[in-house]
Amino acid sequence: MGSITNEIENKSPQWVEGVCQAVVRFHDRSLGLSLRDAFEQASADMSDRSQFLKLVSNFLLARPDLVHQWTIFSGDTRSTPWPYFSFERFEVGFVSVKGGFEDVQRWETGPEACADYLYRVFKWVLCHER
């Protein structure tokens, strides 16, 4: 598994790892980063949604620990409106101010769902866009 992980990490643009690791940097209190700071430092290329999803899901496929971290992050988020990620259902969507679920998408795998969640949460935090 280690060689597969290294191969994926080496072939991915640098920003992909930054996006996937943003949750780790945010939770590292020694860095003192706000969520926005952690996301900005990732330098995500969100110009092509399908490319973002493909690259990030491929990276996360080799890093289930990061998918787990993002699952916890999503579950701990209490803000509305806000994107959400359910690993159990491989589902991503948006929690509205009224508590309803909008723009719901189901995926075949956890890494695919997580990549969609990352796209949505980065868009929301950095651009305040859905």
N, CA, C and O atoms as a Tinker XYZ file with bonds, in Angstrom:
   520  protein
     1  N      0.823000   -1.199000    0.000000    73     2
     2  CA     0.000000    0.000000    0.000000    64     1     3
     3  C      0.859000    1.251000    0.000000    63     2     4     5
     4  O      0.488000    2.250000   -0.617000    81     3
     5  N      1.988000    1.221000    0.670000    73     3     6
     6  CA     2.855000    2.379000    0.741000    64     5     7
     7  C      3.321000    2.855000   -0.617000    63     6     8     9
     8  O      3.349000    4.061000   -0.863000    81     7
     9  N      3.694000    1.936000   -1.517000    73     7    10
    10  CA     4.160000    2.352000   -2.835000    64     9    11
    11  C      3.030000    2.947000   -3.663000    63    10    12    13
    12  O      3.257000    3.876000   -4.437000    81    11
    13  N      1.811000    2.424000   -3.511000    73    11    14
    14  CA     0.665000    2.989000   -4.222000    64    13    15
    15  C      0.402000    4.401000   -3.717000    63    14    16    17
    16  O      0.181000    5.320000   -4.506000    81    15
    17  N      0.426000    4.569000   -2.401000    73    15    18
    18  CA     0.218000    5.889000   -1.811000    64    17    19
    19  C      1.268000    6.859000   -2.314000    63    18    20    21
    20  O      0.927000    7.974000   -2.712000    81    19
    21  N      2.535000    6.472000   -2.310000    73    19    22
    22  CA     3.610000    7.341000   -2.780000    64    21    23
    23  C      3.448000    7.683000   -4.253000    63    22    24    25
    24  O      3.697000    8.819000   -4.656000    81    23
    25  N      3.032000    6.709000   -5.062000    73    23    26
    26  CA     2.853000    6.937000   -6.492000    64    25    27
    27  C      1.746000    7.967000   -6.743000    63    26    28    29
    28  O      1.912000    8.868000   -7.566000    81    27
    29  N      0.627000    7.834000   -6.040000    73    27    30
    30  CA    -0.480000    8.779000   -6.200000    64    29    31
    31  C     -0.056000   10.160000   -5.728000    63    30    32    33
    32  O     -0.325000   11.155000   -6.401000    81    31
    33  N      0.606000   10.232000   -4.577000    73    31    34
    34  CA     1.048000   11.515000   -4.048000    64    33    35
    35  C      2.041000   12.190000   -4.998000    63    34    36    37
    36  O      2.003000   13.408000   -5.171000    81    35
    37  N      2.925000   11.406000   -5.609000    73    35    38
    38  CA     3.930000   11.976000   -6.511000    64    37    39
    39  C      3.319000   12.458000   -7.823000    63    38    40    41
    40  O      3.833000   13.404000   -8.420000    81    39
    41  N      2.230000   11.832000   -8.291000    73    39    42
    42  CA     1.614000   12.202000   -9.559000    64    41    43
    43  C      0.594000   13.322000   -9.421000    63    42    44    45
    44  O      0.216000   13.936000  -10.419000    81    43
    45  N      0.148000   13.596000   -8.216000    73    43    46
    46  CA    -0.859000   14.628000   -8.000000    64    45    47
    47  C     -0.220000   16.003000   -7.956000    63    46    48    49
    48  O      0.901000   16.157000   -7.471000    81    47
    49  N     -0.938000   17.017000   -8.470000    73    47    50
    50  CA    -0.434000   18.384000   -8.274000    64    49    51
    51  C     -0.300000   18.667000   -6.777000    63    50    52    53
    52  O     -1.032000   18.093000   -5.971000    81    51
    53  N      0.603000   19.523000   -6.413000    73    51    54
    54  CA     0.886000   19.793000   -5.005000    64    53    55
    55  C     -0.349000   20.269000   -4.243000    63    54    56    57
    56  O     -0.504000   19.941000   -3.066000    81    55
    57  N     -1.218000   21.024000   -4.878000    73    55    58
    58  CA    -2.386000   21.556000   -4.189000    64    57    59
    59  C     -3.320000   20.442000   -3.701000    63    58    60    61
    60  O     -4.043000   20.636000   -2.724000    81    59
    61  N     -3.317000   19.287000   -4.362000    73    59    62
    62  CA    -4.220000   18.189000   -3.977000    64    61    63
    63  C     -3.915000   17.733000   -2.555000    63    62    64    65
    64  O     -4.825000   17.588000   -1.739000    81    63
    65  N     -2.659000   17.510000   -2.261000    73    63    66
    66  CA    -2.293000   17.118000   -0.904000    64    65    67
    67  C     -2.645000   18.226000    0.085000    63    66    68    69
    68  O     -3.110000   17.948000    1.191000    81    67
    69  N     -2.425000   19.476000   -0.308000    73    67    70
    70  CA    -2.767000   20.594000    0.565000    64    69    71
    71  C     -4.243000   20.634000    0.909000    63    70    72    73
    72  O     -4.613000   20.891000    2.055000    81    71
    73  N     -5.082000   20.380000   -0.076000    73    71    74
    74  CA    -6.534000   20.342000    0.148000    64    73    75
    75  C     -6.881000   19.212000    1.110000    63    74    76    77
    76  O     -7.602000   19.412000    2.087000    81    75
    77  N     -6.365000   18.042000    0.825000    73    75    78
    78  CA    -6.706000   16.868000    1.641000    64    77    79
    79  C     -6.180000   16.980000    3.068000    63    78    80    81
    80  O     -6.797000   16.456000    3.996000    81    79
    81  N     -5.062000   17.649000    3.250000    73    79    82
    82  CA    -4.439000   17.796000    4.563000    64    81    83
    83  C     -4.913000   19.034000    5.326000    63    82    84    85
    84  O     -4.509000   19.229000    6.473000    81    83
    85  N     -5.747000   19.864000    4.732000    73    83    86
    86  CA    -6.166000   21.110000    5.386000    64    85    87
    87  C     -6.806000   20.863000    6.742000    63    86    88    89
    88  O     -6.610000   21.648000    7.670000    81    87
    89  N     -7.559000   19.798000    6.870000    73    87    90
    90  CA    -8.210000   19.482000    8.150000    64    89    91
    91  C     -7.166000   19.181000    9.227000    63    90    92    93
    92  O     -7.346000   19.544000   10.389000    81    91
    93  N     -6.091000   18.527000    8.841000    73    91    94
    94  CA    -5.023000   18.202000    9.792000    64    93    95
    95  C     -4.333000   19.484000   10.241000    63    94    96    97
    96  O     -4.072000   19.669000   11.429000    81    95
    97  N     -4.037000   20.365000    9.294000    73    95    98
    98  CA    -3.387000   21.642000    9.639000    64    97    99
    99  C     -4.290000   22.505000   10.512000    63    98   100   101
   100  O     -3.819000   23.151000   11.448000    81    99
   101  N     -5.591000   22.517000   10.207000    73    99   102
   102  CA    -6.533000   23.301000   11.002000    64   101   103
   103  C     -6.580000   22.808000   12.443000    63   102   104   105
   104  O     -6.625000   23.611000   13.375000    81   103
   105  N     -6.568000   21.491000   12.630000    73   103   106
   106  CA    -6.644000   20.927000   13.980000    64   105   107
   107  C     -5.318000   20.951000   14.730000    63   106   108   109
   108  O     -5.290000   20.706000   15.936000    81   107
   109  N     -4.226000   21.239000   14.041000    73   107   110
   110  CA    -2.916000   21.341000   14.691000    64   109   111
   111  C     -2.826000   22.716000   15.364000    63   110   112   113
   112  O     -2.467000   23.704000   14.723000    81   111
   113  N     -3.150000   22.770000   16.635000    73   111   114
   114  CA    -3.212000   24.042000   17.363000    64   113   115
   115  C     -1.869000   24.754000   17.417000    63   114   116   117
   116  O     -1.824000   25.969000   17.612000    81   115
   117  N     -0.780000   24.022000   17.248000    73   115   118
   118  CA     0.525000   24.675000   17.264000    64   117   119
   119  C      0.694000   25.616000   16.069000    63   118   120   121
   120  O      1.517000   26.531000   16.116000    81   119
   121  N     -0.079000   25.399000   15.001000    73   119   122
   122  CA    -0.004000   26.262000   13.827000    64   121   123
   123  C     -0.859000   27.516000   13.981000    63   122   124   125
   124  O     -0.610000   28.530000   13.329000    81   123
   125  N     -1.860000   27.440000   14.842000    73   123   126
   126  CA    -2.711000   28.602000   15.101000    64   125   127
   127  C     -3.472000   29.104000   13.887000    63   126   128   129
   128  O     -3.673000   30.310000   13.744000    81   127
   129  N     -3.902000   28.196000   13.003000    73   127   130
   130  CA    -4.591000   28.600000   11.785000    64   129   131
   131  C     -6.099000   28.638000   11.974000    63   130   132   133
   132  O     -6.684000   27.763000   12.613000    81   131
   133  N     -6.711000   29.655000   11.413000    73   131   134
   134  CA    -8.165000   29.646000   11.304000    64   133   135
   135  C     -8.516000   28.664000   10.182000    63   134   136   137
   136  O     -7.642000   28.242000    9.425000    81   135
   137  N     -9.775000   28.310000   10.082000    73   135   138
   138  CA   -10.204000   27.424000    9.003000    64   137   139
   139  C     -9.913000   28.074000    7.659000    63   138   140   141
   140  O     -9.407000   27.422000    6.746000    81   139
   141  N    -10.223000   29.326000    7.541000    73   139   142
   142  CA    -9.967000   30.035000    6.287000    64   141   143
   143  C     -8.469000   30.038000    5.951000    63   142   144   145
   144  O     -8.089000   29.831000    4.798000    81   143
   145  N     -7.632000   30.271000    6.950000    73   143   146
   146  CA    -6.181000   30.246000    6.729000    64   145   147
   147  C     -5.729000   28.876000    6.210000    63   146   148   149
   148  O     -4.967000   28.791000    5.247000    81   147
   149  N     -6.199000   27.821000    6.847000    73   147   150
   150  CA    -5.812000   26.463000    6.438000    64   149   151
   151  C     -6.249000   26.183000    5.003000    63   150   152   153
   152  O     -5.523000   25.549000    4.237000    81   151
   153  N     -7.441000   26.661000    4.646000    73   151   154
   154  CA    -7.942000   26.455000    3.287000    64   153   155
   155  C     -7.171000   27.305000    2.278000    63   154   156   157
   156  O     -6.841000   26.830000    1.191000    81   155
   157  N     -6.886000   28.544000    2.625000    73   155   158
   158  CA    -6.136000   29.409000    1.711000    64   157   159
   159  C     -4.739000   28.863000    1.449000    63   158   160   161
   160  O     -4.245000   28.929000    0.323000    81   159
   161  N     -4.100000   28.324000    2.484000    73   159   162
   162  CA    -2.754000   27.775000    2.320000    64   161   163
   163  C     -2.726000   26.560000    1.399000    63   162   164   165
   164  O     -1.685000   26.239000    0.826000    81   163
   165  N     -3.851000   25.892000    1.255000    73   163   166
   166  CA    -3.913000   24.719000    0.383000    64   165   167
   167  C     -3.773000   25.093000   -1.088000    63   166   168   169
   168  O     -3.384000   24.258000   -1.905000    81   167
   169  N     -4.087000   26.339000   -1.430000    73   167   170
   170  CA    -3.995000   26.833000   -2.813000    64   169   171
   171  C     -4.732000   25.930000   -3.801000    63   170   172   173
   172  O     -4.196000   25.567000   -4.848000    81   171
   173  N     -5.956000   25.578000   -3.454000    73   171   174
   174  CA    -6.758000   24.672000   -4.278000    64   173   175
   175  C     -7.046000   25.258000   -5.648000    63   174   176   177
   176  O     -7.358000   26.441000   -5.784000    81   175
   177  N     -6.936000   24.412000   -6.655000    73   175   178
   178  CA    -7.344000   24.788000   -8.011000    64   177   179
   179  C     -8.783000   24.313000   -8.192000    63   178   180   181
   180  O     -9.033000   23.133000   -8.441000    81   179
   181  N     -9.718000   25.240000   -8.065000    73   179   182
   182  CA   -11.134000   24.898000   -8.179000    64   181   183
   183  C    -11.729000   25.369000   -9.498000    63   182   184   185
   184  O    -12.947000   25.498000   -9.621000    81   183
   185  N    -10.880000   25.625000  -10.480000    73   183   186
   186  CA   -11.341000   26.132000  -11.773000    64   185   187
   187  C    -12.094000   25.073000  -12.576000    63   186   188   189
   188  O    -12.926000   25.416000  -13.416000    81   187
   189  N    -11.819000   23.808000  -12.334000    73   187   190
   190  CA   -12.476000   22.711000  -13.060000    64   189   191
   191  C    -12.970000   21.700000  -12.029000    63   190   192   193
   192  O    -12.187000   20.904000  -11.511000    81   191
   193  N    -14.258000   21.730000  -11.736000    73   191   194
   194  CA   -14.841000   20.885000  -10.684000    64   193   195
   195  C    -14.574000   19.400000  -10.934000    63   194   196   197
   196  O    -14.174000   18.681000  -10.018000    81   195
   197  N    -14.790000   18.940000  -12.155000    73   195   198
   198  CA   -14.611000   17.507000  -12.427000    64   197   199
   199  C    -13.154000   17.081000  -12.243000    63   198   200   201
   200  O    -12.888000   15.982000  -11.755000    81   199
   201  N    -12.221000   17.932000  -12.625000    73   199   202
   202  CA   -10.798000   17.617000  -12.423000    64   201   203
   203  C    -10.457000   17.611000  -10.937000    63   202   204   205
   204  O     -9.726000   16.739000  -10.469000    81   203
   205  N    -10.984000   18.582000  -10.198000    73   203   206
   206  CA   -10.792000   18.638000   -8.749000    64   205   207
   207  C    -11.284000   17.335000   -8.124000    63   206   208   209
   208  O    -10.562000   16.705000   -7.351000    81   207
   209  N    -12.505000   16.931000   -8.452000    73   207   210
   210  CA   -13.079000   15.710000   -7.867000    64   209   211
   211  C    -12.251000   14.480000   -8.207000    63   210   212   213
   212  O    -12.018000   13.631000   -7.347000    81   211
   213  N    -11.814000   14.381000   -9.432000    73   211   214
   214  CA   -11.021000   13.226000   -9.866000    64   213   215
   215  C     -9.687000   13.157000   -9.117000    63   214   216   217
   216  O     -9.333000   12.117000   -8.562000    81   215
   217  N     -8.961000   14.256000   -9.105000    73   215   218
   218  CA    -7.647000   14.270000   -8.464000    64   217   219
   219  C     -7.745000   14.040000   -6.954000    63   218   220   221
   220  O     -6.978000   13.262000   -6.387000    81   219
   221  N     -8.686000   14.716000   -6.316000    73   219   222
   222  CA    -8.815000   14.604000   -4.863000    64   221   223
   223  C     -9.323000   13.218000   -4.466000    63   222   224   225
   224  O     -8.825000   12.644000   -3.498000    81   223
   225  N    -10.298000   12.668000   -5.184000    73   223   226
   226  CA   -10.791000   11.325000   -4.827000    64   225   227
   227  C     -9.707000   10.277000   -5.036000    63   226   228   229
   228  O     -9.603000    9.341000   -4.243000    81   227
   229  N     -8.905000   10.408000   -6.078000    73   227   230
   230  CA    -7.788000    9.469000   -6.284000    64   229   231
   231  C     -6.791000    9.539000   -5.141000    63   230   232   233
   232  O     -6.312000    8.511000   -4.662000    81   231
   233  N     -6.481000   10.745000   -4.707000    73   231   234
   234  CA    -5.551000   10.922000   -3.591000    64   233   235
   235  C     -6.135000   10.304000   -2.324000    63   234   236   237
   236  O     -5.439000    9.591000   -1.601000    81   235
   237  N     -7.411000   10.578000   -2.056000    73   235   238
   238  CA    -8.057000   10.084000   -0.833000    64   237   239
   239  C     -8.244000    8.571000   -0.838000    63   238   240   241
   240  O     -8.322000    7.952000    0.224000    81   239
   241  N     -8.315000    7.985000   -1.998000    73   239   242
   242  CA    -8.432000    6.532000   -2.100000    64   241   243
   243  C     -7.262000    5.847000   -1.397000    63   242   244   245
   244  O     -7.423000    4.791000   -0.786000    81   243
   245  N     -6.098000    6.453000   -1.491000    73   243   246
   246  CA    -4.894000    5.919000   -0.850000    64   245   247
   247  C     -4.715000    6.426000    0.577000    63   246   248   249
   248  O     -3.792000    5.997000    1.271000    81   247
   249  N     -5.585000    7.334000    1.026000    73   247   250
   250  CA    -5.453000    7.929000    2.355000    64   249   251
   251  C     -6.789000    7.893000    3.115000    63   250   252   253
   252  O     -7.373000    8.944000    3.378000    81   251
   253  N     -7.275000    6.700000    3.467000    73   251   254
   254  CA    -8.545000    6.607000    4.197000    64   253   255
   255  C     -8.521000    7.338000    5.534000    63   254   256   257
   256  O     -9.572000    7.720000    6.049000    81   255
   257  N     -7.336000    7.536000    6.096000    73   255   258
   258  CA    -7.243000    8.286000    7.344000    64   257   259
   259  C     -7.717000    9.727000    7.169000    63   258   260   261
   260  O     -8.309000   10.302000    8.082000    81   259
   261  N     -7.459000   10.306000    6.005000    73   259   262
   262  CA    -7.906000   11.676000    5.754000    64   261   263
   263  C     -9.417000   11.724000    5.507000    63   262   264   265
   264  O    -10.081000   12.676000    5.915000    81   263
   265  N     -9.950000   10.718000    4.851000    73   263   266
   266  CA   -11.407000   10.644000    4.677000    64   265   267
   267  C    -12.061000   10.605000    6.054000    63   266   268   269
   268  O    -13.069000   11.271000    6.290000    81   267
   269  N    -11.486000    9.828000    6.953000    73   267   270
   270  CA   -12.007000    9.734000    8.319000    64   269   271
   271  C    -11.946000   11.097000    9.017000    63   270   272   273
   272  O    -12.899000   11.493000    9.687000    81   271
   273  N    -10.838000   11.811000    8.862000    73   271   274
   274  CA   -10.699000   13.135000    9.481000    64   273   275
   275  C    -11.771000   14.099000    8.970000    63   274   276   277
   276  O    -12.351000   14.859000    9.745000    81   275
   277  N    -12.026000   14.061000    7.668000    73   275   278
   278  CA   -13.055000   14.946000    7.101000    64   277   279
   279  C    -14.461000   14.526000    7.535000    63   278   280   281
   280  O    -15.339000   15.373000    7.695000    81   279
   281  N    -14.674000   13.235000    7.723000    73   279   282
   282  CA   -15.964000   12.762000    8.227000    64   281   283
   283  C    -16.215000   13.330000    9.617000    63   282   284   285
   284  O    -17.310000   13.809000    9.910000    81   283
   285  N    -15.208000   13.275000   10.464000    73   283   286
   286  CA   -15.316000   13.818000   11.825000    64   285   287
   287  C    -15.543000   15.331000   11.760000    63   286   288   289
   288  O    -16.404000   15.866000   12.459000    81   287
   289  N    -14.771000   16.010000   10.923000    73   287   290
   290  CA   -14.912000   17.458000   10.782000    64   289   291
   291  C    -16.343000   17.818000   10.386000    63   290   292   293
   292  O    -16.940000   18.722000   10.971000    81   291
   293  N    -16.887000   17.124000    9.407000    73   291   294
   294  CA   -18.251000   17.396000    8.961000    64   293   295
   295  C    -19.254000   17.170000   10.087000    63   294   296   297
   296  O    -20.164000   17.975000   10.288000    81   295
   297  N    -19.084000   16.073000   10.817000    73   295   298
   298  CA   -19.995000   15.771000   11.919000    64   297   299
   299  C    -19.919000   16.767000   13.059000    63   298   300   301
   300  O    -20.901000   16.975000   13.771000    81   299
   301  N    -18.765000   17.384000   13.237000    73   299   302
   302  CA   -18.577000   18.353000   14.318000    64   301   303
   303  C    -19.055000   19.760000   13.947000    63   302   304   305
   304  O    -19.182000   20.616000   14.823000    81   303
   305  N    -19.317000   20.006000   12.678000    73   303   306
   306  CA   -19.709000   21.336000   12.220000    64   305   307
   307  C    -21.175000   21.586000   12.553000    63   306   308   309
   308  O    -22.051000   20.795000   12.204000    81   307
   309  N    -21.420000   22.684000   13.224000    73   307   310
   310  CA   -22.779000   23.018000   13.659000    64   309   311
   311  C    -23.330000   24.262000   12.979000    63   310   312   313
   312  O    -24.425000   24.712000   13.317000    81   311
   313  N    -22.601000   24.821000   12.037000    73   311   314
   314  CA   -23.038000   26.035000   11.360000    64   313   315
   315  C    -24.066000   25.714000   10.285000    63   314   316   317
   316  O    -24.037000   24.643000    9.679000    81   315
   317  N    -24.970000   26.650000   10.059000    73   315   318
   318  CA   -25.862000   26.572000    8.909000    64   317   319
   319  C    -25.948000   27.957000    8.307000    63   318   320   321
   320  O    -25.985000   28.935000    9.054000    81   319
   321  N    -25.980000   28.083000    7.024000    73   319   322
   322  CA   -25.873000   26.988000    6.058000    64   321   323
   323  C    -24.438000   26.469000    5.990000    63   322   324   325
   324  O    -23.486000   27.194000    6.277000    81   323
   325  N    -24.302000   25.193000    5.602000    73   323   326
   326  CA   -22.977000   24.571000    5.543000    64   325   327
   327  C    -23.060000   23.254000    4.769000    63   326   328   329
   328  O    -24.068000   22.553000    4.861000    81   327
   329  N    -22.018000   22.907000    4.007000    73   327   330
   330  CA   -21.986000   21.599000    3.355000    64   329   331
   331  C    -21.877000   20.486000    4.397000    63   330   332   333
   332  O    -21.346000   20.704000    5.486000    81   331
   333  N    -22.373000   19.308000    4.070000    73   331   334
   334  CA   -22.228000   18.156000    4.964000    64   333   335
   335  C    -21.749000   16.945000    4.173000    63   334   336   337
   336  O    -21.865000   16.893000    2.949000    81   335
   337  N    -21.205000   15.968000    4.908000    73   335   338
   338  CA   -20.666000   14.737000    4.326000    64   337   339
   339  C    -21.043000   13.579000    5.226000    63   338   340   341
   340  O    -20.692000   13.564000    6.405000    81   339
   341  N    -21.760000   12.605000    4.675000    73   339   342
   342  CA   -22.101000   11.390000    5.406000    64   341   343
   343  C    -21.344000   10.224000    4.787000    63   342   344   345
   344  O    -21.639000    9.808000    3.667000    81   343
   345  N    -20.362000    9.695000    5.524000    73   343   346
   346  CA   -19.587000    8.571000    5.011000    64   345   347
   347  C    -20.447000    7.311000    4.926000    63   346   348   349
   348  O    -20.284000    6.514000    4.002000    81   347
   349  N    -21.351000    7.126000    5.871000    73   347   350
   350  CA   -22.188000    5.933000    5.908000    64   349   351
   351  C    -23.033000    5.791000    4.645000    63   350   352   353
   352  O    -23.249000    4.681000    4.158000    81   351
   353  N    -23.510000    6.919000    4.116000    73   351   354
   354  CA   -24.364000    6.893000    2.926000    64   353   355
   355  C    -23.620000    7.363000    1.671000    63   354   356   357
   356  O    -24.206000    7.416000    0.590000    81   355
   357  N    -22.339000    7.702000    1.808000    73   355   358
   358  CA   -21.562000    8.292000    0.707000    64   357   359
   359  C    -22.352000    9.459000    0.111000    63   358   360   361
   360  O    -22.508000    9.580000   -1.105000    81   359
   361  N    -22.834000   10.297000    0.999000    73   359   362
   362  CA   -23.728000   11.389000    0.611000    64   361   363
   363  C    -23.136000   12.733000    0.994000    63   362   364   365
   364  O    -22.517000   12.885000    2.047000    81   363
   365  N    -23.339000   13.701000    0.117000    73   363   366
   366  CA   -22.880000   15.068000    0.333000    64   365   367
   367  C    -24.040000   15.986000   -0.016000    63   366   368   369
   368  O    -24.824000   15.698000   -0.920000    81   367
   369  N    -24.140000   17.078000    0.701000    73   367   370
   370  CA   -25.188000   18.040000    0.410000    64   369   371
   371  C    -24.930000   19.328000    1.154000    63   370   372   373
   372  O    -23.806000   19.636000    1.551000    81   371
   373  N    -25.998000   20.064000    1.327000    73   371   374
   374  CA   -25.915000   21.354000    1.980000    64   373   375
   375  C    -27.032000   21.426000    3.012000    63   374   376   377
   376  O    -28.195000   21.180000    2.693000    81   375
   377  N    -26.681000   21.762000    4.245000    73   375   378
   378  CA   -27.678000   21.959000    5.290000    64   377   379
   379  C    -28.122000   23.409000    5.214000    63   378   380   381
   380  O    -27.308000   24.325000    5.333000    81   379
   381  N    -29.415000   23.611000    5.016000    73   379   382
   382  CA   -29.937000   24.967000    4.897000    64   381   383
   383  C    -30.111000   25.598000    6.274000    63   382   384   385
   384  O    -29.997000   24.927000    7.300000    81   383
   385  N    -30.387000   26.881000    6.278000    73   383   386
   386  CA   -30.619000   27.610000    7.519000    64   385   387
   387  C    -31.795000   26.988000    8.280000    63   386   388   389
   388  O    -31.793000   26.972000    9.511000    81   387
   389  N    -32.782000   26.483000    7.570000    73   387   390
   390  CA   -33.964000   25.879000    8.191000    64   389   391
   391  C    -33.726000   24.425000    8.594000    63   390   392   393
   392  O    -34.635000   23.770000    9.104000    81   391
   393  N    -32.523000   23.918000    8.372000    73   391   394
   394  CA   -32.183000   22.559000    8.772000    64   393   395
   395  C    -32.491000   21.497000    7.737000    63   394   396   397
   396  O    -32.289000   20.312000    8.002000    81   395
   397  N    -32.969000   21.881000    6.574000    73   395   398
   398  CA   -33.236000   20.932000    5.502000    64   397   399
   399  C    -31.966000   20.607000    4.726000    63   398   400   401
   400  O    -30.954000   21.299000    4.831000    81   399
   401  N    -32.049000   19.548000    3.955000    73   399   402
   402  CA   -30.907000   19.135000    3.135000    64   401   403
   403  C    -31.174000   19.495000    1.680000    63   402   404   405
   404  O    -32.234000   19.182000    1.138000    81   403
   405  N    -30.208000   20.152000    1.057000    73   403   406
   406  CA   -30.328000   20.609000   -0.321000    64   405   407
   407  C    -29.135000   20.135000   -1.130000    63   406   408   409
   408  O    -28.091000   19.788000   -0.577000    81   407
   409  N    -29.303000   20.126000   -2.447000    73   407   410
   410  CA   -28.212000   19.777000   -3.379000    64   409   411
   411  C    -27.549000   18.454000   -2.997000    63   410   412   413
   412  O    -26.324000   18.337000   -3.030000    81   411
   413  N    -28.352000   17.470000   -2.638000    73   411   414
   414  CA   -27.833000   16.184000   -2.167000    64   413   415
   415  C    -27.323000   15.357000   -3.343000    63   414   416   417
   416  O    -27.976000   15.251000   -4.381000    81   415
   417  N    -26.151000   14.781000   -3.155000    73   415   418
   418  CA   -25.524000   13.911000   -4.155000    64   417   419
   419  C    -25.020000   12.661000   -3.451000    63   418   420   421
   420  O    -24.370000   12.754000   -2.410000    81   419
   421  N    -25.313000   11.498000   -4.006000    73   419   422
   422  CA   -24.768000   10.233000   -3.484000    64   421   423
   423  C    -23.688000    9.740000   -4.430000    63   422   424   425
   424  O    -23.768000    9.917000   -5.645000    81   423
   425  N    -22.674000    9.116000   -3.841000    73   423   426
   426  CA   -21.519000    8.635000   -4.592000    64   425   427
   427  C    -21.341000    7.141000   -4.374000    63   426   428   429
   428  O    -21.954000    6.562000   -3.477000    81   427
   429  N    -20.517000    6.531000   -5.178000    73   427   430
   430  CA   -20.240000    5.089000   -5.083000    64   429   431
   431  C    -19.269000    4.759000   -3.955000    63   430   432   433
   432  O    -19.346000    3.687000   -3.356000    81   431
   433  N    -18.350000    5.690000   -3.668000    73   431   434
   434  CA   -17.316000    5.422000   -2.667000    64   433   435
   435  C    -17.161000    6.598000   -1.708000    63   434   436   437
   436  O    -17.564000    7.724000   -2.000000    81   435
   437  N    -16.567000    6.304000   -0.564000    73   435   438
   438  CA   -16.268000    7.341000    0.408000    64   437   439
   439  C    -15.314000    8.401000   -0.112000    63   438   440   441
   440  O    -15.568000    9.588000    0.092000    81   439
   441  N    -14.217000    8.022000   -0.780000    73   439   442
   442  CA   -13.306000    9.045000   -1.310000    64   441   443
   443  C    -13.966000    9.967000   -2.334000    63   442   444   445
   444  O    -13.656000   11.157000   -2.378000    81   443
   445  N    -14.870000    9.435000   -3.157000    73   443   446
   446  CA   -15.578000   10.292000   -4.116000    64   445   447
   447  C    -16.475000   11.295000   -3.387000    63   446   448   449
   448  O    -16.504000   12.481000   -3.718000    81   447
   449  N    -17.202000   10.794000   -2.394000    73   447   450
   450  CA   -18.082000   11.671000   -1.614000    64   449   451
   451  C    -17.265000   12.723000   -0.876000    63   450   452   453
   452  O    -17.648000   13.892000   -0.828000    81   451
   453  N    -16.153000   12.311000   -0.310000    73   451   454
   454  CA   -15.301000   13.240000    0.431000    64   453   455
   455  C    -14.738000   14.313000   -0.500000    63   454   456   457
   456  O    -14.664000   15.481000   -0.118000    81   455
   457  N    -14.345000   13.935000   -1.711000    73   455   458
   458  CA   -13.831000   14.913000   -2.677000    64   457   459
   459  C    -14.902000   15.952000   -3.000000    63   458   460   461
   460  O    -14.609000   17.144000   -3.091000    81   459
   461  N    -16.139000   15.499000   -3.171000    73   459   462
   462  CA   -17.241000   16.424000   -3.428000    64   461   463
   463  C    -17.440000   17.346000   -2.229000    63   462   464   465
   464  O    -17.638000   18.550000   -2.391000    81   463
   465  N    -17.387000   16.779000   -1.028000    73   463   466
   466  CA   -17.512000   17.585000    0.187000    64   465   467
   467  C    -16.407000   18.643000    0.243000    63   466   468   469
   468  O    -16.671000   19.802000    0.565000    81   467
   469  N    -15.179000   18.249000   -0.067000    73   467   470
   470  CA   -14.064000   19.205000   -0.028000    64   469   471
   471  C    -14.270000   20.320000   -1.044000    63   470   472   473
   472  O    -14.007000   21.486000   -0.750000    81   471
   473  N    -14.733000   19.971000   -2.225000    73   471   474
   474  CA   -14.995000   21.013000   -3.214000    64   473   475
   475  C    -16.027000   21.997000   -2.668000    63   474   476   477
   476  O    -15.847000   23.211000   -2.757000    81   475
   477  N    -17.109000   21.462000   -2.104000    73   475   478
   478  CA   -18.182000   22.311000   -1.593000    64   477   479
   479  C    -17.730000   23.155000   -0.403000    63   478   480   481
   480  O    -18.032000   24.347000   -0.337000    81   479
   481  N    -17.018000   22.551000    0.523000    73   479   482
   482  CA   -16.628000   23.291000    1.725000    64   481   483
   483  C    -15.558000   24.337000    1.397000    63   482   484   485
   484  O    -15.570000   25.427000    1.969000    81   483
   485  N    -14.642000   24.021000    0.492000    73   483   486
   486  CA   -13.651000   25.016000    0.078000    64   485   487
   487  C    -14.336000   26.172000   -0.646000    63   486   488   489
   488  O    -14.010000   27.333000   -0.401000    81   487
   489  N    -15.283000   25.865000   -1.537000    73   487   490
   490  CA   -16.028000   26.911000   -2.242000    64   489   491
   491  C    -16.775000   27.800000   -1.265000    63   490   492   493
   492  O    -16.810000   29.022000   -1.416000    81   491
   493  N    -17.384000   27.160000   -0.242000    73   491   494
   494  CA   -18.173000   27.920000    0.717000    64   493   495
   495  C    -17.288000   28.822000    1.579000    63   494   496   497
   496  O    -17.588000   30.001000    1.762000    81   495
   497  N    -16.209000   28.268000    2.100000    73   495   498
   498  CA   -15.343000   29.036000    2.993000    64   497   499
   499  C    -14.588000   30.130000    2.239000    63   498   500   501
   500  O    -14.506000   31.265000    2.707000    81   499
   501  N    -14.046000   29.795000    1.092000    73   499   502
   502  CA   -13.194000   30.756000    0.367000    64   501   503
   503  C    -13.960000   31.743000   -0.499000    63   502   504   505
   504  O    -13.537000   32.887000   -0.664000    81   503
   505  N    -15.095000   31.302000   -1.055000    73   503   506
   506  CA   -15.820000   32.145000   -2.010000    64   505   507
   507  C    -17.252000   32.453000   -1.583000    63   506   508   509
   508  O    -17.944000   33.244000   -2.224000    81   507
   509  N    -17.680000   31.832000   -0.514000    73   507   510
   510  CA   -19.065000   31.925000   -0.058000    64   509   511
   511  C    -20.037000   31.595000   -1.190000    63   510   512   513
   512  O    -21.057000   32.257000   -1.385000    81   511
   513  N    -19.671000   30.532000   -1.932000    73   511   514
   514  CA   -20.483000   30.059000   -3.068000    64   513   515
   515  C    -20.810000   28.599000   -2.855000    63   514   516   517
   516  O    -20.053000   27.853000   -2.232000    81   515
   517  N    -21.944000   28.212000   -3.381000    73   515   518
   518  CA   -22.343000   26.802000   -3.335000    64   517   519
   519  C    -21.891000   26.078000   -4.557000    63   518   520
   520  O    -22.138000   24.880000   -4.692000    81   519
